[in-house]
Amino acid sequence: MKFEVEKLCRLQECNVFYSFYPNQQPLVFSFAAMRFSLLIYLLFAIALSDSLTAQTWARVGTGTNGAVHALTTFNDGISVGGTFTQINAFDRIAHCFVRENKLDEYTFFAPYSEAFNVNLSGAATLSAAIFANAKFDARLHVGGRFNHPDYADNVGLGYFQLDPQTNATSFQAYDVQLSDSQTVFCMLEFDGRLFIGGDFESLGNANYIASINSGDYPTPTVNAAGNEIDGPVHVMAVFQGQLYAGGNFSKSDTDTVFQNHISRWNGTDWEMVGDGLNGPVYALYAHQDKLYAGGVFTASDSNEMLGVASWDGTSWSAVGTGFTDSADTVFCLYAYDDTLYAGGNFDSAGNQYVQNIAKLAGTEWRNLGDGINGPVYDMHEYRGRLYIGGAFTKADALISRNLVTYNNGNVPFSIDSPETPSLRIYPNPASNVVHFDSKLDIKTAKLYSILGSSIPLSVSQNSFDIQNIPSGYYLLQSTDSDGLEFQQPLIIQQ
């Protein structure tokens, strides 16, 4: 007896940019029944071993072999950019069921494009990196410092357009590109334009910050976006309907400070934001009626603000004790489950030990266990988990290379695409009764053991009894009143 099994995990090699999709075209292999059983056991052992202890931290496969700098969602996947050349996305298998000729759900990473460190001649002339990605005009735009095999000269700016039939992407560069020593650090859509920040000068007519217009394809024209910023722009955010930019710039005329590491767009140029901050700004995030800024500053005017500050539209305020050491740096801020998280290169907030990641509890920063043992550069929520990227090898007690996920126990995991009805079971592991958490009306259910035997279940009021079922790993197959089928792994502990 043979089963057609779609490959759940593959190791891709490509430079600096990958996409994690829950619905990609798979590779197909044949396995004998014994191999099928061993595969199921292996999948459960890897996918659900953390469920026996805690679900706070989880690996994303074997991680990456270089730093992760950019995370964003696009076309129901999470896109990952950085300086790596290899990634393995054998993520936690939260929803899989192997059966004859079909696997309903599977996950792996796939490259968007050919290697980004090689130009048309095949020469690798740059230390390739992608630092920015953003969805704009239904395309994924990327920026950084990189080559591409379709272009003879350095690139650094471009976009991908996805073919929905094949999931293939093609890369297209902008009309002008960066020189060897220049880099794009951030991208953000605002007011029908995509704004681009970096350390570039003379990118077309733009210095440090530029924009492209919506609908300007296939080769977007880079436009200047004001001239009041005179240094690298590292981050942008929208707050109260206005665009803010932060970075390492401070422009003055006589005794009047026009820009002090943070600026606000007035529609034609950049203007002051209060007294600004006295050091570089690397993170901006709007949360609960405030704009939070992170970086390597210590004050606004004469008011102490250590590495993090908030702006209410009128004035700057400290956020708790901030991050104590003057060399501490906040690289990213993100709100997950209505809680603000900070990531960077720091180890203390007041008397609290917070290694490179912290969360705001009231007015003070709190640790996440033992933290992360290297710099955190970006965070983004995807399907109920907070994805965290950086340059590290360990998150709390979990070995993880440069990419890890975090769940606070309150946010349910979402594993189906937005177009597909979702179904969650709880508790898992379970010992008495298992419940279906969904608006769907579940009619039938069946368990499969790792040896392939099936156990029919009696479903009543979207739940079923497992008190008489032996402990072990199982695959749960269920069907709703419309005939839709769902599969989830289930651990039974008696």
N, C-alpha and C positions, 0 to 999 in steps of 0.2 A: 504494500500500500504506500502510495506516495502523496505527498502534500506539496502544493506550490506555495512557497514561502517568500514573501517579499522581504528584501534585505532591510533591516531596521537601522543599521548603523554602517556608515562608511567613513573612511578617512580621506578627506579631500586635501589636495595641496594646491594652493593658490596664494597670491600675495595680497595681504592687508584687507580684504573685504569679503565677508561671507553673509549669507542669509540663512536663517533658520525658518523653515516652513513646515507646517504640519501636513501638508498635502502636496508632495512632490512625486514625480514619476519615479517608481522604484526599479531596482534591479531584481530579477526573478531567478530563483534557484530551486532545485528539487532536492528534497530530503526524504530519507526513509523514515518510517514511523518512529524508530528508536531515536534518530537524530531530532525529530520533531519534539519528542519528550524532553531530550536534553536541552534543546534550544529554549523551550518554554521555562524550564527550571532556571536556566541561566538568566533569562530576561527578568524573571521574578526576583531572583537573588540580587541582581543589580538594581532593578527599578524600585523595589519595595523594602530593601534592607533597612533603609533609614526610617521606615514607618514603625519598625519595632522599637525605636528609641525616640527620635524626635524628627520633625519635618522642618526645622528652622532653616538649616543650611543644606544645600544640595549642589552636587557637582553638575557641570554642563559637559558631559563626556569626560575626556581627558584634558579639557581646556585648550589653551593656545600656547604656541612656542614663542610668543612675544607679547608685548603689552597691548591691552585693549583700551582704546581712547574714545570710541564713539558708539553709542547704542541708540537705535530708534526703531519704531515699528513701521512696517510698510507692507501693503498687500497681505495682511493677516500673518505676517512673519516678523521676526525680530532680526534686524540687520546689525552686524557687528563689524566695526572698522578698527584698525590699529596698525601696529608694526609687525604683526605676526605673518608667518608664511604657511602655517599649518594649524588646522583646527579639527577636533573630533567632537561631534555633537551627539554622542550617545547619551541623550538627556534622560532624566527619569521617565520611564515608560508609564505614564499615568493612564493611558487608554489604548490598549492593544489587544487584539485577539487574532490568533493565527488559525485559519481554517482553510479548507480546500479551495484553491484557486483565488483566494482573496485575503487581503489584510486591510481591515477598515481604517485603522489609524496608525501612522508611523511618523517618525520624526528624524530628520537629519539636517545637517548644514550642507549648503551647496554654494559654490562660488558664483558671484555675479559676472565675473569676467576673467579673462586670462590674467597672467601675472602682472602686477602693477609696477614691478621694478625693472621691467625690460622694455626698451623702445623698439621702433620698427626694425632697426638693424640687429636687434638681439642683444644689444649692450645694456648692462645694468649700471647706470650712472648715478643713481640716487639711493640714499637710504630711505626706502619707500615707507610712507605712512599716510593713513587716512585719519584725520582728526575731526571731521565734520560730515554729517549726513542729514538730509532733511527732505521731507515729502513736499513737493510743489508741482502743481499742474499734473497730478496723477503720475509723476515721475519721481524717481529717487535721485536727488542731486548729492554729489559727494565733493569734498574738498580736502586738500592736504598738501602733500609733497610727493609726487609719484610720476612715473612714466606709464605708458601703455603701448602694447605692441602694434597698435594701429597708427601710431604717431611717431614721427622722427624726433621731434623736440620734446622737452619736458612738458608735462600737462598740468596736473594739480587741481583742475576744475572740470567737471563734466556731469553727465546724468545718465541714468539707465531707464530704459523703457521696457516693461515686461510684456512678453507675449503670453496672454492668458491660456492659450492652447497648449503650449509646450513648456511654459515656465522658464523659457530662455530669455536672456537679457542682452541687449546690445548697448555699447558705450558710445557716447557722443561728447566730444569736448566743446567748450565754449569758443567764442571767436578769438579771444586773446588768452594767453596762458602765462604762468608764473616763471620767473627765472630760477636758476638753480638754488639760490640762497633764500627764496621766499616760500611762505607757507600760508595756507588757509586754515584758520582755527575754528571758525564757527559759521553757521548758516541758520537763517530763520525767516519764515514767511511773515510779511506784514503789509497790510494795505495793498494787496494785489501784486506785491513784488517780493522777490527773494533777496534778502540782504546777506552780504558775505563779508566777514571780517577776517583780518590776518595781519601779517607783518609786511605785506607787499607795498611797493611803491611803483607808480607808473604802470599799473595794470589797466591798460587802456588809458583813460583819464583819471583813474581812481587811485587814491592813496589810503591804505589801511582799512577802508570800508567801501563797499561797492554794492551794486544791485543789478538784477536782471528783471525784465518785465514778463508778465504772464503772457503765454502764447507766442513767445519769440523763439521759434524753432524752425529748422533743426539745430542751428548754431546760435545760441543766445548771445546777445550783445551785452558786454559788461559796461555799466554806466557808473559815473561818479555819484557818490551819495554824500554831498556836503564836503567841506574842507576844514572844519574846525577840530578834527581829531588828528594829532600829530605823532601817534605811536601805535604799536600793535593792539589790535582788538581781539580779545580772547573769548568773549561770550556776549550773547544778546538775550533779551527777554521782553515780553509785552506785559505791562502793568497799567491798569486803569485806562486801557485803550491807547497807550503810548508806548513807543519803542525805546528801550534803554540798551546801551552798549557799555561794556566794561572791559578794561584792559590795562596796559602799562603806558599811559599817556598823561601829560599834564601841560597844558598850553596856557601861557600867561602873556599879558600885555601890560607893561609897567607893573602896578601893584594889584591888578585885577585878574583873578584866576577864572579863566573861562571853562577849563576842563580839569578835573582832578580825579583821573582814573575811572570815572563814570560819567556818561553823558546821556541826554534825552533828545530824541529826534522831534523837531517842531514842524516837520513837513518839507522843509527845504535845507535845514542844517542842524547842527548839534549845539545844545545849550547846557548850562550848569545844572547840577542836581544838588541843591543845597551847597554845603561846603565840600562835598565830595569826600574822598577817603585818601589817606596819606600813603597808600601803597597799591600795588597791582591788584586788580579784581579779576578773578578767574571763574567765578560762578555767580549766576543771577537766577532767582526763582521766585515767582509770584505765588503767595500762599496766604490765605485767610486775611485778605485786605492789606497785605504788606508785601513789599518787594525785599527779598533777602539777598544780600551780597556776601560772597565769600572770597577770600584771597589771602594776601600776606601783608595786610595793613594792621595798624595798631590804634588808629584814632580817626575821627572826623572833627576837623578843627582841633579843639583842645579836649574833646570828650573821648575817653578811652573806649575802644571797640577792637577786641583782639581776634582778628581773623574772620569775624562774621558780624554783620550789622543789618538792621532793618530800616526801610524807608516807608513812611506812611503817606507819602505824597507831599509832605510839608517839611519834615525833619528826619534826621538820622538818630537811631537809638541802638544801644548795645543789646546783644542777645545773650542773656545770662552772663557768665564770666568769660564767654568766648573760649578760644583755644590759647592756653596760657603762654607757651613759649613764643617769643617774638619771631622765631624762624618757622613756626608752624604755618602750613598752607592748606587752605580749603580749595579743592579743585572742582567740586560739584555739590549741588544741592538738589534734593528731589523730595516731593511729598508722596508718601505711600500710606494708604489707609488713613489719610488725613493727619499723618504725623510727618514732620519735617526731618529728613536725614541729611547729614553732611558727610562727605567723603573727601579724603585728601591725604596729606602727609603730616600727621600730628599724633600726639600720644597723651595729651592731658587737657582737661577742661576744668579749671579750678582744681579741686582735690580729686576729681574723678579721672580714672585711667580709661582713656578712650583711644584705642590704637587704630587710627586711620579711618574709622567710621563711627558715627555717633547719631543718636536721635534726640530730638528736643522734647523734653517732658516738662510742660509748663514753661518755666523760664530758664531751665537748666538742661545741660547736655548730659546724656546717659550713655553708658557703653552697651555694646551688643556682644555679650560674653567676653571672650578674649580679643575681639576685634579681628582685624585683617593685618597680616604681617608685611604689607607693602603698600605703596601709594594706591589710592582709589581715584580713578579719573572720570568715571561716568556711571550713572545709574538710570535705569528705565524700567517701568513696570510692564510686564507681559504675562497675560493669562494667570493672574493672581499671584505672581512672584515678582520680587524686585531683583532684576538682573544687575549685577555689579561687575564692572570691568576695571582693570588696572594692571599693576605689575606686582604680583604677589604669588605665593605658593601655598598659603594656608588661610582659611577663614574659620575663626574660632578653633575647633579641633579638627576641622575637615581639610584634608589635603586637596587643593584645587589650584590649577595653574591659570591665573590671570582672569578667570571668568567664573562666577559663582552666582547662585540664586539664594534669596532669603525670603522666608515667609514667617509672618508674625503669629500665625495660628488663628487669626481672625478672618483673613481674606480667603474665600474658597477658591480652589484651583479651577480654572476654566480651560477646558481642553478641546472643545469643539470650536469650529470657526463661527463667526457671528451669523453666517447664513444657515448654520446647522443647529437644530435644537440641542441644547446641552442637557446632560444628565449627570448628577453627582450622587454617590452613595456614601452613607455614614452610619455608624462609625466604621473605620477601617484602619487597623484590625478590629474585628468584632468577635463576640462570643455568644450573644443571645439573639438579638433581632437586628436586621439590617434595613435601613430606610432608603427609599429613593427620594432625593431632593430635587424636584422638578415640577413644572406645570404639566408635564406629560402624564398620561394615564397608562401606567405600566400594567400589561395584561399577563404576560408570561415571563418566566425566568428559569434559567438552568445554569448549574455550575459544572465546570470541567476541571478535573484534577490534572496534575502534571503528567499523569500516565495516560490521559486521554479519556478516562471514564467519565460519564455524565451523571448528574444528580438533578432530577426535576425538582422545582420549588413551587410552593403554593403561595401566590402573591395575594395579599389582602390589604387594602387601603395603602397601597404603595409601600409595602414592607413585607418581609418574609422572615420566618423563624429558622435559625441555624443551630439550635441547641443540641441537636442530635447528629450534627455533622462533625467528623473528626477534624482536628487541627491540621492546618497545612496551607499551601498556596493554591489558589483557585482562579479560574477565569469565569467571570459572571457574564452570561449572555442574556439580554432582556429585550422584549418587544413591546411597543406601545400599541394603542388602539388603532393607529393609522398604519401599522405594519413596519414602522421604523425600528431598526435593530441597533442596540448599543452594547458595547463590551467594556468591562472594567476588570482590572485585577482585584482580588479580594484575599485578605489574610484572615484565616479563622484561628483564633486562639482559645482553646477550651481549658 
